[in-house]
Amino acid sequence: MTDTRPLWAVVPAYDEERGLPATLAALAAQTDTGFTLVVVDNASTDATADIARAFAAGAPFPVHVVHEPERGTGCAADTGFRYAIARGAALLVRTDADCLPHPGWIAAAKAEFARGTEMACGRSVPRRDEHPTAAQRYLLPAVIRATALYGRYRRAHRDPRYRAPYVLCHGHNIAITAGLYERCGGTPRVPLQGPPEDVVLLNRAREHSDRVVRAEGLVVQASLRRLRTWGARRTLLWSWDRRYRPADVREVHIR
């Protein structure tokens, strides 16, 4: 069965019974609720799926709850995107179950698509309800932007096959057309400790489109859980091509 709403939002979720309600509330508070939501339960062992189904009963938009047994954000995101496309989605956005999209997030994504953008990589800021320190609020984002600048000039990211410049990309804040998603092969189905699925998707998209942009008006508040568990150095190395990986694979799933 198809859905007449062209834009679908995908939210991968693994054991997020504590964090998911706030994410769902932020989506329900969007200034534009003209979208369909897919929550992908990524083999959770808690009440994540039940919370999503309960939310669906009173949500201001259609909600689908899908199960993905293979753990990994890439697997869950790909399942959600392809589920949406199979049901008529033309435009896709993604955030994560520990994030709070800005109230104008959906409206900003639609504005990008209206400009002809095929993939937009939005801005990530710390969650205010987690009371970030000044360093966490200002210094860390500045360091991340600096590493992204390095990424832009990195030889591997400047190959002639790329049709658009490299931009800073956060998996929890992207918008992409269904057409580009299918043309480029989509999100890699890799374990969370594998290659960064957001960067792989970005580079795949850049091979197939010159309309891949950084969208500063597309804003999501992201959790500080990993930073506070691992510290700044390990978190940055993790984000930088997984140059840090915990010895125990279970530690990559920060809760």
C-alpha positions as CSV (number, residue, x, y, z in Angstrom):
1,M,0.0,0.0,0.0
2,T,1.4,3.4,-0.9
3,D,1.3,6.6,1.2
4,T,0.3,9.9,-0.4
5,R,2.8,11.8,1.7
6,P,6.1,12.0,-0.3
7,L,8.4,12.6,2.6
8,W,9.2,9.8,5.1
9,A,11.3,10.1,8.3
10,V,13.4,7.1,9.3
11,V,14.5,6.6,12.9
12,P,16.7,3.5,13.7
13,A,16.4,2.5,17.4
14,Y,18.2,-0.1,19.5
15,D,17.3,-0.4,23.2
16,E,16.0,3.2,23.3
17,E,13.0,2.8,25.7
18,R,14.4,5.7,27.7
19,G,15.4,8.0,24.9
20,L,12.9,7.3,22.2
21,P,9.9,9.1,23.8
22,A,11.7,12.5,23.6
23,T,12.6,11.9,20.0
24,L,9.1,11.0,19.1
25,A,7.8,14.1,21.0
26,A,10.2,16.3,19.0
27,L,8.9,14.8,15.7
28,A,5.3,15.4,16.8
29,A,6.2,19.0,17.6
30,Q,7.4,19.7,14.1
31,T,5.9,22.9,12.5
32,D,5.2,20.7,9.4
33,T,3.8,17.3,10.2
34,G,3.2,16.4,6.6
35,F,5.3,13.3,6.7
36,T,5.3,9.6,7.5
37,L,7.5,8.1,10.2
38,V,9.2,4.7,10.2
39,V,10.8,3.6,13.5
40,V,13.1,0.6,12.9
41,D,13.5,-1.6,15.9
42,N,17.0,-2.9,15.6
43,A,16.6,-6.1,17.6
44,S,16.0,-4.3,20.8
45,T,15.8,-6.3,24.0
46,D,13.6,-3.7,25.8
47,A,10.3,-1.9,25.2
48,T,11.5,0.2,22.2
49,A,9.0,-1.3,19.7
50,D,6.1,-1.1,22.2
51,I,6.8,2.6,22.8
52,A,6.8,3.3,19.1
53,R,3.5,1.4,18.6
54,A,1.9,3.2,21.5
55,F,3.0,6.6,20.1
56,A,1.5,5.6,16.7
57,A,-2.0,5.5,18.2
58,G,-2.1,9.3,18.7
59,A,0.6,10.6,16.4
60,P,-0.2,13.6,14.1
61,F,1.2,11.5,11.1
62,P,1.2,7.9,10.1
63,V,3.7,5.7,12.0
64,H,5.2,2.4,10.9
65,V,7.2,0.2,13.2
66,V,9.6,-2.2,11.4
67,H,11.9,-4.9,12.8
68,E,15.5,-5.3,11.6
69,P,17.2,-8.3,13.3
70,E,20.7,-7.5,12.1
71,R,22.2,-5.1,14.6
72,G,23.9,-2.0,13.2
73,T,22.8,1.5,12.5
74,G,23.6,1.0,8.8
75,C,21.4,-2.1,8.6
76,A,18.5,-0.4,10.4
77,A,18.7,2.8,8.4
78,D,18.8,0.9,5.1
79,T,15.9,-1.2,6.1
80,G,13.9,1.9,7.0
81,F,14.7,3.8,3.8
82,R,13.9,0.8,1.6
83,Y,10.7,0.1,3.4
84,A,9.6,3.7,2.9
85,I,10.6,3.7,-0.8
86,A,8.7,0.5,-1.4
87,R,5.6,2.3,-0.1
88,G,5.9,5.4,-2.2
89,A,8.4,7.7,-0.5
90,A,10.1,10.1,-2.8
91,L,11.9,12.1,-0.1
92,L,13.7,10.7,2.9
93,V,15.1,12.1,6.2
94,R,16.8,10.4,9.0
95,T,17.6,11.1,12.6
96,D,18.4,8.7,15.5
97,A,16.5,7.7,18.6
98,D,18.7,9.6,21.0
99,C,18.3,12.9,19.1
100,L,15.9,15.9,19.1
101,P,15.2,17.4,15.7
102,H,14.6,21.2,15.8
103,P,10.9,22.1,15.4
104,G,11.6,23.3,11.8
105,W,13.6,20.2,10.8
106,I,11.0,18.8,8.4
107,A,10.2,22.2,6.9
108,A,14.0,22.8,6.4
109,A,14.3,19.5,4.6
110,K,11.4,20.2,2.3
111,A,12.9,23.6,1.5
112,E,16.2,21.9,0.5
113,F,14.4,19.4,-1.7
114,A,12.4,22.3,-3.3
115,R,15.8,23.9,-4.2
116,G,16.7,20.8,-6.2
117,T,19.0,19.3,-3.5
118,E,19.3,15.6,-3.7
119,M,21.2,15.1,-0.5
120,A,21.5,17.5,2.4
121,C,23.8,17.0,5.4
122,G,22.5,18.9,8.4
123,R,24.0,20.5,11.5
124,S,24.5,18.7,14.8
125,V,24.4,20.5,18.2
126,P,24.5,19.0,21.7
127,R,21.2,18.2,23.4
128,R,20.3,21.1,25.7
129,D,18.5,18.8,28.1
130,E,21.8,17.0,28.8
131,H,23.2,20.3,30.1
132,P,26.5,20.5,28.0
133,T,29.5,22.3,29.4
134,A,30.9,25.3,27.5
135,A,33.6,23.0,26.0
136,Q,31.0,20.4,24.9
137,R,28.8,23.1,23.4
138,Y,31.4,25.1,21.5
139,L,34.8,23.5,21.5
140,L,33.9,20.0,20.4
141,P,31.7,21.2,17.4
142,A,34.6,23.4,16.4
143,V,37.0,20.5,16.5
144,I,34.6,18.3,14.5
145,R,34.3,21.1,11.8
146,A,38.1,21.3,11.6
147,T,38.3,17.5,11.0
148,A,35.7,17.9,8.4
149,L,37.8,20.5,6.7
150,Y,40.6,18.0,6.6
151,G,38.2,15.5,5.1
152,R,37.3,17.9,2.3
153,Y,41.0,18.1,1.2
154,R,41.9,14.5,1.9
155,R,43.1,12.9,-1.3
156,A,40.7,10.0,-1.0
157,H,37.7,12.4,-0.9
158,R,38.9,14.4,-3.9
159,D,38.9,11.6,-6.5
160,P,37.7,12.7,-9.9
161,R,34.8,10.3,-9.7
162,Y,33.1,12.5,-7.1
163,R,30.7,15.0,-8.6
164,A,30.2,17.1,-5.5
165,P,32.6,18.4,-2.8
166,Y,33.0,16.5,0.5
167,V,30.9,18.0,3.3
168,L,30.5,17.3,7.0
169,C,27.9,14.6,7.4
170,H,26.1,13.3,10.5
171,G,24.1,10.1,10.1
172,H,21.5,11.4,12.6
173,N,20.7,14.4,10.4
174,I,20.5,13.7,6.6
175,A,17.9,14.2,3.9
176,I,18.1,12.4,0.6
177,T,15.8,11.7,-2.4
178,A,14.6,8.2,-2.9
179,G,16.0,8.4,-6.5
180,L,19.5,9.2,-5.4
181,Y,19.4,6.6,-2.5
182,E,18.6,3.9,-5.0
183,R,21.0,5.1,-7.7
184,C,24.0,5.2,-5.3
185,G,23.3,1.9,-3.5
186,G,22.1,3.4,-0.2
187,T,23.4,3.0,3.3
188,P,26.0,0.2,3.8
189,R,24.7,-2.7,5.9
190,V,27.7,-2.8,8.2
191,P,28.1,-3.4,12.0
192,L,28.2,-0.2,14.1
193,Q,32.0,-0.8,14.6
194,G,32.5,-1.0,10.9
195,P,33.1,1.8,8.4
196,P,31.1,5.0,9.3
197,E,27.8,4.3,7.4
198,D,27.1,8.1,7.1
199,V,30.4,8.8,5.4
200,V,30.0,5.8,3.1
201,L,26.5,6.9,2.1
202,L,27.8,10.5,1.5
203,N,30.6,9.3,-0.8
204,R,28.3,7.0,-2.6
205,A,25.9,9.9,-3.2
206,R,28.7,12.2,-4.4
207,E,29.6,9.7,-7.1
208,H,26.1,9.9,-8.5
209,S,25.0,13.6,-7.9
210,D,26.4,17.1,-8.0
211,R,23.5,18.3,-5.8
212,V,24.9,17.1,-2.4
213,V,25.2,20.0,0.1
214,R,25.8,21.0,3.6
215,A,22.5,22.5,5.1
216,E,23.2,24.6,8.2
217,G,19.4,25.2,8.6
218,L,18.7,21.5,9.1
219,V,19.4,21.2,12.8
220,V,19.3,18.2,15.2
221,Q,20.3,18.1,18.9
222,A,22.5,15.0,19.4
223,S,23.2,13.1,22.6
224,L,26.4,13.5,24.5
225,R,26.3,9.9,25.8
226,R,29.3,8.6,23.8
227,L,31.4,11.7,24.6
228,R,30.7,11.4,28.3
229,T,31.4,7.7,28.3
230,W,34.6,7.6,26.2
231,G,36.0,11.1,26.5
232,A,36.8,13.6,23.8
233,R,39.8,11.9,22.3
234,R,38.3,8.4,21.8
235,T,35.0,9.9,20.6
236,L,36.8,12.0,17.9
237,L,39.0,9.0,16.9
238,W,35.8,6.9,16.6
239,S,34.2,9.4,14.4
240,W,37.4,9.6,12.3
241,D,37.1,6.4,10.3
242,R,36.8,4.3,13.5
243,R,40.4,4.9,14.5
244,Y,39.4,4.0,18.0
245,R,37.3,0.9,18.6
246,P,36.6,-0.6,22.0
247,A,38.1,-4.0,22.7
248,D,34.6,-5.3,23.7
249,V,32.3,-4.9,20.7
250,R,29.4,-4.5,23.1
251,E,30.8,-1.1,24.2
252,V,30.0,0.5,20.9
253,H,26.3,0.5,21.9
254,I,26.3,3.4,24.4
255,R,23.1,3.5,26.5
